Every structure is written in structure tokens, then in C-alpha cells.
């Protein structure tokens, strides 16, 4: 399992890097638009801030353009590259073309059938927008569970995105997701619980330890 930062803001990536347990960075066109620098510059600066993967989502819509954009992203990011390719007819063809040379994920999956096609096309990762799927389909966790069922025994793993609470994050993992990607505030929220804070306060008040 890996937990990733979902952001293209350098200051957030620096904070996540210092956490020590955040294993990569996912971006998308909307997140890159929030950066004050061009996408190429942002990607070059994000890559050294993680030892893990850096996800880049294609914005081209035609086959030739998507293939060219994917290869350009790989030239910029290098071996850390994971391409995010939309779950469309053209997108799946691009995955089949590029997956032998660049690690590919399929994003915006809303059905188990699409997850099955992602597997056959050679995608390493199938991405489910959990909270968005709940709004659109009624149950994003059920989507993750259905995807996990058809992907069992394959090399394609599930990345749960669009997570709005620690409880939703845990439920996604329990339903079969292998990885999570979360914005910085959600990463921070994952580390806390009111009873944990209260317990620590009690230990500090009543206990004793080494003096430094």
C-alpha cells in the first residue's frame, strides 16, 4: 500500500516529503493550473521532492497527441513517471500503446467493466474517484469493491482518489483499494484522532520518561 499527495503546489509537496510516509505525488490539469509556474517547470521541481512516482494526466484528446504528450512527460519526469490516461476509447488505445514503455494508469473509472479494460490494456493502476462516484452513482465504495473483484489476481492495482474524510479513506482500503491519494489537509487529518490526543495528554500529565 502507498499513500500519495494529491497536489501540484511545491510548498505542499515539501511538507509531505518531510512527513516521511507519503510515497509519491499525483497531479491533474486542475491542480497544475493552481501552480504559479508552467506545467513543465512545476513537474521538474516536484520530481526531486519524492522518491516515488509522480503522476501526470494527459490533456490531449486525439491518439497521436496523447501518445506524444505522454512521451514528453516521460522526458521531463523520467523513471518516476506514471501517466494518468482518461478512461475513454481513445485513452485505452493509448494505454495499450504506451504501457510497454511507460507506466500507465487509467483515471476517471466509473465501472468495473472499465477496470477490466484497463487491465487488458496494460495499465498498472486503475483510479477510482470515490466521493465523486458516490455523488454520481450513489456508492463510491461499492465501485471500488466491484473494481477489486474484477482485478483480483491481476497486476493492476486500484488507487482511490477524491477522498473527503479519513473514514472514506479507510473504507476504500477495506473495499480493496491498494493505494490512496489525498490533498495535504486530508493527509494531516489521517494522522489525528481526538482520543489519541487525549491519551497522549494523560501520559504527559501522569507519566515519566527519559530526561533529555
TIMI-79530 format. One record per atom (N, C-alpha, C): residue in three letters; x, y, z; atom name. Coordinates in Angstrom, 3 decimals, m for minus. Atoms other than C-alpha are relative to their C-alpha. Layout:
REM residues N
    aa       east      north         up   at
   ala          X          Y          Z   CA
...
REM end
This chain:
REM residues 212
    aa       east      north         up   at
   unk      0.828     m1.190      0.000    N
   unk      0.000      0.000      0.000   CA
   unk      0.864      1.242      0.000    C
   unk     m0.692     m1.278     m0.014    N
   unk      1.099      3.562     m0.684   CA
   unk     m1.034      1.114      0.119    C
   unk      0.834     m1.188     m0.122    N
   unk     m0.372      6.929      0.235   CA
   unk      0.739      1.147     m0.681    C
   unk     m0.597     m1.059      0.794    N
   unk      0.264      9.825     m2.150   CA
   unk     m0.613      1.353      0.338    C
   unk      0.507     m1.370     m0.066    N
   unk     m0.082     13.593     m2.022   CA
   unk     m0.670      0.338     m1.320    C
   unk      0.711     m0.444      1.197    N
   unk     m2.647     14.942     m4.478   CA
   unk      0.115      1.519     m0.085    C
   unk     m0.266     m1.445      0.048    N
   unk     m1.240     18.373     m5.306   CA
   unk      1.086      0.283     m1.018    C
   unk     m1.104     m0.454      0.842    N
   unk      0.978     20.364     m7.656   CA
   unk      0.629      1.253      0.592    C
   unk     m0.559     m1.153     m0.686    N
   unk      1.871     23.037     m5.106   CA
   unk      1.307     m0.411      0.673    C
   unk     m1.318      0.400     m0.487    N
   unk      5.582     22.903     m4.297   CA
   unk      0.090      0.043      1.520    C
   unk     m0.078     m0.108     m1.465    N
   unk      5.192     24.077     m0.692   CA
   unk     m0.709     m1.171      0.668    C
   unk      0.704      1.151     m0.554    N
   unk      2.673     21.285     m0.052   CA
   unk      0.818     m1.274     m0.193    C
   unk     m0.834      1.168      0.253    N
   unk      4.980     18.721     m1.654   CA
   unk      1.186     m0.042      0.968    C
   unk     m1.110     m0.054     m0.963    N
   unk      7.801     19.882      0.624   CA
   unk     m0.465     m0.464      1.376    C
   unk      0.541      0.425     m1.298    N
   unk      5.605     19.424      3.704   CA
   unk     m0.238     m1.512      0.000    C
   unk      0.277      1.432      0.089    N
   unk      4.512     15.972      2.543   CA
   unk      1.289     m0.812      0.010    C
   unk     m1.284      0.700      0.029    N
   unk      8.113     14.982      1.877   CA
   unk      0.566     m0.167      1.402    C
   unk     m0.530      0.044     m1.368    N
   unk      9.045     15.782      5.479   CA
   unk     m0.799     m0.941      0.899    C
   unk      0.793      0.939     m0.802    N
   unk      6.238     13.557      6.774   CA
   unk      0.668     m1.370      0.051    C
   unk     m0.751      1.245      0.004    N
   unk      8.312     10.560      5.750   CA
   unk     m0.783     m1.232     m0.426    C
   unk      0.813      1.175      0.345    N
   unk      5.393      8.242      4.933   CA
   unk     m0.852      0.210     m1.249    C
   unk      0.716     m0.280      1.244    N
   unk      3.936      9.898      1.825   CA
   unk      0.895     m0.446     m1.153    C
   unk     m0.873      0.737      0.916    N
   unk      5.219      7.794     m1.066   CA
   unk      0.016      0.498     m1.443    C
   unk      0.006     m0.493      1.368    N
   unk      4.519      9.855     m4.194   CA
   unk     m0.921      1.187     m0.129    C
   unk      0.806     m1.183      0.262    N
   unk      2.658     12.749     m5.805   CA
   unk     m0.866     m0.247     m1.231    C
   unk      0.889      0.051      1.156    N
   unk     m0.377     12.771     m8.084   CA
   unk     m0.401      1.426     m0.371    C
   unk      0.466     m1.299      0.485    N
   unk     m1.279     15.759    m10.235   CA
   unk     m1.098     m0.224     m1.033    C
   unk      0.950      0.016      1.108    N
   unk     m4.014     16.581    m12.705   CA
   unk     m0.026      1.397     m0.597    C
   unk     m0.019     m1.327      0.625    N
   unk     m4.688     19.508    m15.063   CA
   unk     m0.506      1.122      0.905    C
   unk      0.534     m1.018     m0.904    N
   unk     m6.749     21.365    m12.451   CA
   unk      1.026      0.382      1.063    C
   unk     m1.025     m0.274     m1.018    N
   unk     m4.011     21.029     m9.818   CA
   unk      1.181      0.746     m0.594    C
   unk     m1.113     m0.691      0.644    N
   unk     m1.293     22.092    m12.258   CA
   unk     m0.355      1.451     m0.304    C
   unk      0.433     m1.374      0.278    N
   unk     m3.349     25.187    m13.112   CA
   unk      0.110      0.891      1.236    C
   unk     m0.132     m0.772     m1.241    N
   unk     m3.074     26.246     m9.453   CA
   unk      1.447      0.396      0.280    C
   unk     m1.406     m0.347     m0.167    N
   unk      0.716     26.392     m9.726   CA
   unk      0.279      1.340     m0.668    C
   unk     m0.351     m1.311      0.562    N
   unk      2.295     29.782    m10.419   CA
   unk      0.968     m0.118     m1.166    C
   unk     m0.983      0.206      1.056    N
   unk      4.663     28.226    m12.960   CA
   unk     m0.564     m0.924     m1.084    C
   unk      0.465      0.892      1.065    N
   unk      4.251     26.402    m16.292   CA
   unk      0.092     m1.461      0.437    C
   unk      0.002      1.408     m0.399    N
   unk      3.499     22.654    m16.023   CA
   unk      1.369     m0.656     m0.078    C
   unk     m1.315      0.624      0.134    N
   unk      6.943     21.639    m17.288   CA
   unk      0.910      0.371      1.161    C
   unk     m0.820     m0.450     m1.127    N
   unk      8.658     23.731    m14.611   CA
   unk     m0.475     m0.623      1.300    C
   unk      0.560      0.579     m1.220    N
   unk      6.311     22.507    m11.897   CA
   unk      0.376     m1.468      0.138    C
   unk     m0.325      1.427     m0.040    N
   unk      6.879     18.859    m12.795   CA
   unk      1.480     m0.218      0.308    C
   unk     m1.434      0.126     m0.253    N
   unk     10.657     19.324    m12.831   CA
   unk      0.337      0.274      1.462    C
   unk     m0.260     m0.335     m1.399    N
   unk     10.517     20.840     m9.343   CA
   unk     m0.659     m0.990      0.967    C
   unk      0.669      0.980     m0.859    N
   unk      8.078     18.268     m7.943   CA
   unk      0.777     m1.311      0.075    C
   unk     m0.648      1.319      0.061    N
   unk     10.090     15.217     m9.032   CA
   unk      1.038     m0.225      1.099    C
   unk     m0.994      0.242     m1.048    N
   unk     13.003     15.720     m6.586   CA
   unk     m0.581     m0.033      1.418    C
   unk      0.606     m0.057     m1.329    N
   unk     10.554     16.153     m3.697   CA
   unk     m0.616     m1.325      0.428    C
   unk      0.462      1.331     m0.361    N
   unk      9.581     12.477     m3.763   CA
   unk      0.938     m1.033     m0.610    C
   unk     m0.775      1.107      0.556    N
   unk     11.486      9.248     m4.222   CA
   unk     m0.901     m0.983     m0.732    C
   unk      0.975      0.889      0.626    N
   unk      8.303      7.636     m5.508   CA
   unk     m0.526      0.549     m1.304    C
   unk      0.544     m0.400      1.288    N
   unk      6.085      8.100     m8.543   CA
   unk     m0.550      1.416     m0.005    C
   unk      0.625     m1.291      0.239    N
   unk      4.932     11.416     m9.970   CA
   unk     m0.981     m0.194     m1.157    C
   unk      1.050      0.242      0.982    N
   unk      1.627     11.134    m11.824   CA
   unk     m0.281      1.262     m0.811    C
   unk      0.361     m1.101      0.888    N
   unk      0.890     13.329    m14.849   CA
   unk     m1.168     m0.427     m0.870    C
   unk      1.195      0.337      0.769    N
   unk     m2.514     13.416    m16.566   CA
   unk      0.025      0.659     m1.376    C
   unk      0.023     m0.515      1.362    N
   unk     m2.745     13.806    m20.338   CA
   unk     m1.211      0.900     m0.216    C
   unk      1.101     m0.905      0.323    N
   unk     m4.851     16.685    m21.646   CA
   unk     m0.364     m0.047     m1.484    C
   unk      0.323      0.163      1.421    N
   unk     m4.657     15.918    m25.373   CA
   unk     m1.168     m0.977     m0.129    C
   unk      1.181      0.836      0.164    N
   unk     m7.749     14.210    m26.781   CA
   unk      0.088     m0.971     m1.170    C
   unk     m0.141      0.914      1.128    N
   unk     m6.582     12.524    m30.002   CA
   unk      1.165     m0.954      0.241    C
   unk     m0.981      1.061     m0.254    N
   unk     m4.457      9.373    m30.173   CA
   unk      1.426      0.497     m0.169    C
   unk     m1.374     m0.437      0.254    N
   unk     m1.347     10.902    m31.737   CA
   unk      0.448      1.043      1.013    C
   unk     m0.351     m1.035     m0.963    N
   unk     m1.443     13.919    m29.453   CA
   unk      0.234     m0.561      1.389    C
   unk     m0.154      0.591     m1.331    N
   unk     m1.875     11.806    m26.318   CA
   unk      1.293     m0.788      0.100    C
   unk     m1.245      0.771     m0.008    N
   unk      1.000      9.497    m27.250   CA
   unk      1.193      0.942      0.081    C
   unk     m1.099     m0.965     m0.009    N
   unk      3.267     12.473    m27.951   CA
   unk      0.115      0.691      1.351    C
   unk     m0.008     m0.665     m1.302    N
   unk      2.251     14.181    m24.707   CA
   unk      0.527     m0.929      1.089    C
   unk     m0.491      0.966     m0.975    N
   unk      2.879     11.028    m22.709   CA
   unk      1.504     m0.162     m0.063    C
   unk     m1.451      0.139      0.152    N
   unk      6.365     10.659    m24.125   CA
   unk      0.728      1.275      0.438    C
   unk     m0.604     m1.248     m0.458    N
   unk      7.078     14.332    m23.462   CA
   unk      0.051      0.050      1.524    C
   unk      0.023      0.039     m1.466    N
   unk      6.030     13.897    m19.831   CA
   unk      1.111     m0.898      0.529    C
   unk     m1.063      0.916     m0.420    N
   unk      8.410     10.952    m19.543   CA
   unk      1.367      0.646     m0.163    C
   unk     m1.264     m0.699      0.195    N
   unk     11.242     13.083    m20.947   CA
   unk      0.260      0.989      1.129    C
   unk     m0.135     m1.004     m1.060    N
   unk     10.576     15.688    m18.259   CA
   unk      0.199     m0.652      1.362    C
   unk      0.014      0.593     m1.344    N
   unk      9.947     13.446    m15.242   CA
   unk      0.977     m1.157      0.132    C
   unk     m0.884      1.155     m0.057    N
   unk     11.950     10.336    m16.088   CA
   unk     m0.687     m1.237      0.538    C
   unk      0.499      1.303     m0.435    N
   unk     11.540      6.946    m14.467   CA
   unk     m1.095      0.078      1.064    C
   unk      1.070     m0.163     m0.994    N
   unk      9.234      8.330    m11.778   CA
   unk     m1.378      0.164     m0.640    C
   unk      1.248     m0.321      0.697    N
   unk      6.562      8.973    m14.413   CA
   unk     m1.043     m1.096      0.120    C
   unk      1.192      0.823      0.194    N
   unk      3.120      7.462    m14.125   CA
   unk     m0.991      0.867     m0.762    C
   unk      0.963     m0.748      0.788    N
   unk      0.815      8.659    m16.866   CA
   unk     m1.415     m0.297      0.479    C
   unk      1.432      0.159     m0.281    N
   unk     m2.831      9.251    m15.987   CA
   unk     m0.735      0.212     m1.320    C
   unk      0.652     m0.030      1.302    N
   unk     m4.870      8.441    m19.069   CA
   unk     m1.499     m0.219      0.209    C
   unk      1.447      0.102     m0.240    N
   unk     m8.649      9.016    m19.151   CA
   unk     m0.602     m1.294     m0.530    C
   unk      0.694      1.238      0.366    N
   unk    m10.974      6.021    m19.354   CA
   unk     m0.971      0.270     m1.142    C
   unk      0.791     m0.179      1.213    N
   unk    m12.176      6.593    m22.916   CA
   unk      0.488     m1.014     m1.032    C
   unk     m0.424      0.943      1.036    N
   unk    m11.990      4.507    m26.082   CA
   unk      1.403      0.348     m0.500    C
   unk     m1.327     m0.421      0.456    N
   unk     m9.031      6.558    m27.295   CA
   unk      1.020     m0.196      1.110    C
   unk     m0.913      0.138     m1.122    N
   unk     m7.486      6.553    m23.830   CA
   unk      0.489     m1.421      0.187    C
   unk     m0.409      1.393     m0.161    N
   unk     m7.473      2.771    m23.595   CA
   unk      0.960     m0.427     m1.107    C
   unk     m0.924      0.305      1.092    N
   unk     m5.789      2.557    m27.001   CA
   unk      1.374      0.602      0.270    C
   unk     m1.270     m0.643     m0.352    N
   unk     m3.128      4.979    m25.771   CA
   unk      0.718     m0.805      1.084    C
   unk     m0.593      0.848     m1.040    N
   unk     m2.565      2.826    m22.678   CA
   unk      0.650     m1.223     m0.630    C
   unk     m0.541      1.187      0.663    N
   unk     m2.081     m0.231    m24.877   CA
   unk      1.272      0.319     m0.770    C
   unk     m1.174     m0.418      0.761    N
   unk      0.432      1.720    m26.956   CA
   unk      1.179      0.332      0.899    C
   unk     m1.092     m0.541     m0.816    N
   unk      2.440      3.338    m24.162   CA
   unk      0.415     m0.880      1.182    C
   unk     m0.308      0.760     m1.215    N
   unk      2.268      0.827    m21.290   CA
   unk      1.249     m0.878     m0.094    C
   unk     m1.254      0.761      0.045    N
   unk      5.164     m1.304    m22.618   CA
   unk      1.242      0.841      0.278    C
   unk     m1.172     m0.848     m0.180    N
   unk      7.477      1.713    m22.302   CA
   unk     m0.113      0.975      1.167    C
   unk      0.220     m0.947     m1.089    N
   unk      5.920      3.993    m19.640   CA
   unk     m1.098     m0.554      0.904    C
   unk      1.036      0.449     m0.922    N
   unk      3.959      3.096    m16.502   CA
   unk     m1.258      0.833     m0.202    C
   unk      1.267     m0.677      0.290    N
   unk      0.310      3.944    m17.157   CA
   unk     m1.042     m0.309      1.063    C
   unk      1.203      0.193     m0.802    N
   unk     m2.745      4.442    m15.009   CA
   unk     m1.187      0.467     m0.824    C
   unk      1.232     m0.450      0.650    N
   unk     m6.335      4.851    m16.146   CA
   unk     m0.821      0.744      1.042    C
   unk      0.694     m0.840     m0.967    N
   unk     m8.206      7.670    m14.458   CA
   unk     m1.452      0.216     m0.397    C
   unk      1.434     m0.261      0.195    N
   unk    m11.881      8.568    m14.068   CA
   unk     m0.761     m1.262     m0.396    C
   unk      0.728      1.256      0.208    N
   unk    m13.075      4.955    m13.973   CA
   unk     m1.282      0.023      0.832    C
   unk      1.287      0.017     m0.701    N
   unk    m16.755      4.618    m13.077   CA
   unk     m0.731     m1.335     m0.129    C
   unk      0.639      1.313      0.077    N
   unk    m17.438      0.949    m13.783   CA
   unk      1.044     m1.096      0.094    C
   unk     m0.886      1.154     m0.059    N
   unk    m15.935     m2.462    m13.176   CA
   unk      0.424     m0.422     m1.401    C
   unk     m0.339      0.348      1.381    N
   unk    m16.044     m3.029    m16.936   CA
   unk      1.189      0.819     m0.492    C
   unk     m1.133     m0.844      0.383    N
   unk    m13.713     m0.082    m17.490   CA
   unk      1.278     m0.466      0.693    C
   unk     m1.166      0.517     m0.707    N
   unk    m11.371     m1.508    m14.849   CA
   unk      0.549     m1.231     m0.699    C
   unk     m0.426      1.201      0.725    N
   unk    m11.283     m4.789    m16.764   CA
   unk      0.735      0.369     m1.287    C
   unk     m0.676     m0.440      1.222    N
   unk    m10.375     m2.968    m19.981   CA
   unk      1.362      0.606      0.326    C
   unk     m1.280     m0.578     m0.422    N
   unk     m7.659     m1.009    m18.134   CA
   unk      1.034     m1.101      0.229    C
   unk     m0.886      1.153     m0.237    N
   unk     m6.174     m4.334    m17.027   CA
   unk      0.487     m0.580     m1.322    C
   unk     m0.369      0.619      1.269    N
   unk     m6.221     m5.760    m20.541   CA
   unk      0.878      0.915     m0.846    C
   unk     m0.807     m0.951      0.762    N
   unk     m4.695     m2.575    m21.980   CA
   unk      1.417      0.124      0.552    C
   unk     m1.338     m0.031     m0.575    N
   unk     m1.722     m2.930    m19.641   CA
   unk      0.221      1.044      1.070    C
   unk     m0.150     m1.017     m1.044    N
   unk     m2.430     m0.271    m17.021   CA
   unk      0.467     m0.628      1.303    C
   unk     m0.474      0.441     m1.313    N
   unk     m0.578     m0.672    m13.742   CA
   unk     m0.964      0.429      1.103    C
   unk      0.873     m0.571     m1.015    N
   unk     m3.104      1.458    m11.853   CA
   unk     m1.352      0.317     m0.613    C
   unk      1.363     m0.400      0.361    N
   unk     m6.893      1.882    m12.091   CA
   unk     m0.487      0.968      1.075    C
   unk      0.318     m1.060     m0.956    N
   unk     m8.076      5.111    m10.472   CA
   unk     m1.506      0.194      0.101    C
   unk      1.423     m0.230     m0.276    N
   unk    m11.498      5.498     m8.860   CA
   unk     m0.155      1.296      0.780    C
   unk      0.336     m1.226     m0.739    N
   unk    m12.882      8.897     m7.806   CA
   unk     m1.129     m0.346      0.963    C
   unk      0.954      0.612     m0.925    N
   unk    m14.606      7.601     m4.704   CA
   unk     m1.148      0.929      0.367    C
   unk      1.070     m0.889     m0.436    N
   unk    m16.513     10.599     m3.387   CA
   unk     m0.821      0.498     m1.176    C
   unk      0.721     m0.436      1.193    N
   unk    m17.402     11.804     m6.873   CA
   unk     m0.910     m1.123     m0.504    C
   unk      0.832      1.136      0.416    N
   unk    m18.660      8.309     m7.711   CA
   unk     m1.209     m0.155      0.914    C
   unk      1.144      0.042     m0.912    N
   unk    m20.837      8.418     m4.614   CA
   unk     m1.046      1.024     m0.416    C
   unk      0.933     m1.042      0.428    N
   unk    m22.365     11.668     m5.836   CA
   unk     m0.693     m0.368     m1.315    C
   unk      0.535      0.279      1.337    N
   unk    m22.858     10.402     m9.396   CA
   unk     m0.704     m1.348     m0.104    C
   unk      0.519      1.366      0.122    N
   unk    m23.529      6.687     m8.924   CA
   unk     m0.756     m0.467      1.232    C
   unk      0.681      0.376     m1.233    N
   unk    m24.721      6.503     m5.330   CA
   unk      0.870     m0.667      1.037    C
   unk     m0.838      0.715     m0.965    N
   unk    m21.899      4.473     m3.762   CA
   unk      1.403     m0.199     m0.570    C
   unk     m1.375      0.090      0.491    N
   unk    m18.216      5.088     m4.486   CA
   unk      0.761     m1.168      0.590    C
   unk     m0.667      1.140     m0.625    N
   unk    m17.094      2.409     m2.052   CA
   unk     m0.384     m1.289     m0.719    C
   unk      0.442      1.173      0.766    N
   unk    m19.182     m0.159     m3.953   CA
   unk      0.739     m0.078     m1.330    C
   unk     m0.775     m0.006      1.236    N
   unk    m17.390      0.930     m7.124   CA
   unk      1.381     m0.596      0.228    C
   unk     m1.320      0.552     m0.320    N
   unk    m14.033      0.188     m5.506   CA
   unk     m0.096     m1.506      0.204    C
   unk      0.180      1.435     m0.265    N
   unk    m15.327     m3.189     m4.338   CA
   unk     m0.210     m0.775     m1.309    C
   unk      0.251      0.664      1.289    N
   unk    m16.584     m4.072     m7.846   CA
   unk      1.278     m0.036     m0.838    C
   unk     m1.266     m0.028      0.727    N
   unk    m13.272     m2.996     m9.393   CA
   unk      0.960     m1.043      0.552    C
   unk     m0.893      0.967     m0.628    N
   unk    m11.355     m5.102     m6.885   CA
   unk     m0.368     m1.427     m0.395    C
   unk      0.449      1.346      0.360    N
   unk    m13.465     m8.126     m7.797   CA
   unk      0.501     m0.405     m1.377    C
   unk     m0.419      0.362      1.360    N
   unk    m12.619     m7.986    m11.499   CA
   unk      1.515      0.057     m0.176    C
   unk     m1.454     m0.129      0.116    N
   unk     m8.959     m7.117    m10.893   CA
   unk      0.757     m1.018      0.853    C
   unk     m0.644      1.008     m0.848    N
   unk     m8.271     m9.928     m8.411   CA
   unk      0.873     m0.940     m0.829    C
   unk     m0.915      0.896      0.692    N
   unk     m5.255    m11.945     m9.474   CA
   unk      0.768      0.632     m1.127    C
   unk     m0.723     m0.700      1.069    N
   unk     m4.034     m9.338    m11.958   CA
   unk      1.079      0.886      0.600    C
   unk     m1.046     m0.924     m0.444    N
   unk     m1.117     m6.903    m11.778   CA
   unk     m0.495      1.436      0.080    C
   unk      0.565     m1.351     m0.031    N
   unk     m3.444     m3.891    m11.972   CA
   unk     m0.525      0.312      1.398    C
   unk      0.356     m0.388     m1.359    N
   unk     m3.866     m2.086     m8.660   CA
   unk     m0.945      1.202     m0.019    C
   unk      1.001     m1.059     m0.095    N
   unk     m6.547      0.341     m7.500   CA
   unk      0.538      1.158      0.831    C
   unk     m0.325     m1.230     m0.721    N
   unk     m5.789      3.929     m6.496   CA
   unk     m1.304      0.739      0.255    C
   unk      1.215     m0.724     m0.366    N
   unk     m8.622      5.629     m4.616   CA
   unk      0.322      1.482      0.120    C
   unk     m0.148     m1.455     m0.027    N
   unk     m8.888      9.374     m5.222   CA
   unk     m1.343      0.617      0.378    C
   unk      1.220     m0.706     m0.384    N
   unk    m11.494     12.024     m4.426   CA
   unk     m0.512     m0.526      1.342    C
   unk      0.300      0.460     m1.361    N
   unk    m11.429     11.146     m0.729   CA
   unk     m0.265      1.224      0.867    C
   unk      0.397     m1.188     m0.749    N
   unk    m13.196     13.570      1.599   CA
   unk      0.072     m0.154      1.519    C
   unk     m0.092      0.195     m1.451    N
   unk    m12.658     12.039      5.057   CA
   unk      0.902     m1.189      0.294    C
   unk     m0.783      1.169     m0.381    N
   unk    m10.373      9.633      6.927   CA
   unk     m0.826     m1.276     m0.035    C
   unk      0.872      1.173      0.008    N
   unk    m13.349      7.285      7.240   CA
   unk     m0.187     m0.529     m1.422    C
   unk      0.143      0.407      1.394    N
   unk    m13.827      7.266      3.465   CA
   unk      1.293     m0.614     m0.515    C
   unk     m1.292      0.564      0.385    N
   unk    m10.118      6.607      3.031   CA
   unk      0.120     m1.440      0.493    C
   unk     m0.085      1.346     m0.567    N
   unk    m10.234      3.601      5.357   CA
   unk     m0.978     m0.945     m0.681    C
   unk      1.004      0.837      0.657    N
   unk    m13.412      2.302      3.736   CA
   unk      0.454     m0.399     m1.402    C
   unk     m0.505      0.317      1.339    N
   unk    m11.753      2.484      0.310   CA
   unk      1.018     m1.134      0.064    C
   unk     m0.991      1.061     m0.169    N
   unk     m8.862      0.335      1.532   CA
   unk     m0.681     m1.314      0.371    C
   unk      0.720      1.204     m0.402    N
   unk    m11.249     m2.119      3.169   CA
   unk     m0.764     m0.613     m1.168    C
   unk      0.740      0.484      1.168    N
   unk    m13.149     m2.372     m0.123   CA
   unk      0.910     m0.581     m1.070    C
   unk     m0.915      0.608      0.950    N
   unk     m9.997     m3.372     m1.979   CA
   unk      0.973      0.932     m0.685    C
   unk     m0.976     m0.922      0.574    N
   unk     m8.097     m0.214     m2.933   CA
   unk      1.397     m0.327      0.535    C
   unk     m1.377      0.258     m0.412    N
   unk     m4.332     m0.687     m2.852   CA
   unk      0.703      1.268      0.468    C
   unk     m0.680     m1.261     m0.265    N
   unk     m3.362      2.984     m2.667   CA
   unk     m1.030      1.112      0.173    C
   unk      0.823     m1.189     m0.168    N
   unk     m4.779      6.372     m1.696   CA
   unk      0.776      1.215     m0.497    C
   unk     m0.606     m1.303      0.240    N
   unk     m4.098      9.873     m2.982   CA
   unk     m0.894      1.047      0.636    C
   unk      0.747     m0.929     m0.839    N
   unk     m5.119     12.746     m0.741   CA
   unk      0.621      1.391     m0.041    C
   unk     m0.554     m1.348     m0.153    N
   unk     m4.765     16.538     m0.564   CA
   unk      0.663      0.131      1.365    C
   unk     m0.771     m0.151     m1.236    N
   unk     m2.462     17.816      2.162   CA
   unk     m0.863      0.062      1.256    C
   unk      0.813     m0.028     m1.221    N
   unk     m5.223     18.684      4.686   CA
   unk     m0.541     m1.380      0.377    C
   unk      0.508      1.336     m0.292    N
   unk     m6.583     15.146      4.363   CA
   unk      1.119     m0.915      0.496    C
   unk     m1.147      0.757     m0.515    N
   unk     m3.116     13.629      4.829   CA
   unk      0.199      0.311      1.477    C
   unk     m0.181     m0.407     m1.392    N
   unk     m2.821     15.617      8.030   CA
   unk     m1.129     m0.526      0.879    C
   unk      1.143      0.494     m0.771    N
   unk     m6.321     14.619      9.148   CA
   unk      0.106     m1.495      0.271    C
   unk     m0.161      1.441     m0.175    N
   unk     m5.418     10.943      8.676   CA
   unk      0.836     m0.342      1.234    C
   unk     m0.926      0.295     m1.097    N
   unk     m2.832     11.237     11.461   CA
   unk     m0.589      0.265      1.380    C
   unk      0.504     m0.464     m1.289    N
   unk     m5.099     12.563     14.183   CA
   unk     m1.311     m0.676      0.388    C
   unk      1.285      0.430     m0.550    N
   unk     m7.924     11.415     16.423   CA
   unk     m0.096      0.624      1.381    C
   unk      0.147     m0.710     m1.270    N
   unk     m9.339     13.218     19.428   CA
   unk      0.394     m0.867      1.197    C
   unk     m0.352      0.864     m1.121    N
   unk     m8.872     10.187     21.684   CA
   unk      1.506     m0.240      0.076    C
   unk     m1.464      0.111     m0.011    N
   unk     m5.236      9.841     20.616   CA
   unk      0.598      1.199      0.717    C
   unk     m0.514     m1.216     m0.640    N
   unk     m4.604     13.451     21.639   CA
   unk     m0.263     m0.028      1.507    C
   unk      0.341      0.051     m1.422    N
   unk     m6.396     12.919     24.947   CA
   unk      0.873     m1.006      0.739    C
   unk     m0.844      1.018     m0.624    N
   unk     m4.423      9.750     25.687   CA
   unk      1.418      0.508      0.206    C
   unk     m1.355     m0.556     m0.112    N
   unk     m1.117     11.495     24.997   CA
   unk      0.062      1.033      1.128    C
   unk      0.045     m1.001     m1.074    N
   unk     m2.130     14.347     27.305   CA
   unk      0.019     m0.674      1.367    C
   unk      0.048      0.715     m1.276    N
   unk     m2.871     11.842     30.081   CA
   unk      1.360     m0.597      0.346    C
   unk     m1.332      0.533     m0.241    N
   unk      0.509     10.140     29.644   CA
   unk      0.955      1.108      0.428    C
   unk     m0.891     m1.116     m0.306    N
   unk      2.275     13.509     29.696   CA
   unk     m0.238      0.546      1.407    C
   unk      0.359     m0.545     m1.308    N
   unk      0.423     14.562     32.832   CA
   unk      0.379     m0.945      1.130    C
   unk     m0.157      0.963     m1.092    N
   unk      0.763     11.366     34.849   CA
   unk      1.232     m0.888     m0.102    C
   unk     m1.097      0.942      0.198    N
   unk      3.765      9.555     33.418   CA
   unk      1.375      0.624      0.174    C
   unk     m1.388     m0.434     m0.108    N
   unk      7.537      9.802     33.440   CA
   unk      0.797     m0.715     m1.077    C
   unk     m0.826      0.595      1.035    N
   unk     10.218      9.166     30.812   CA
   unk      1.429      0.494      0.129    C
   unk     m1.398     m0.426     m0.014    N
   unk     13.832      9.859     29.917   CA
   unk      0.118      1.515     m0.023    C
   unk     m0.260     m1.432      0.043    N
   unk     15.170     13.338     30.559   CA
   unk      1.061      0.282     m1.047    C
   unk     m0.938     m0.365      1.082    N
   unk     16.915     14.972     27.612   CA
   unk      0.577      1.381      0.265    C
REM end
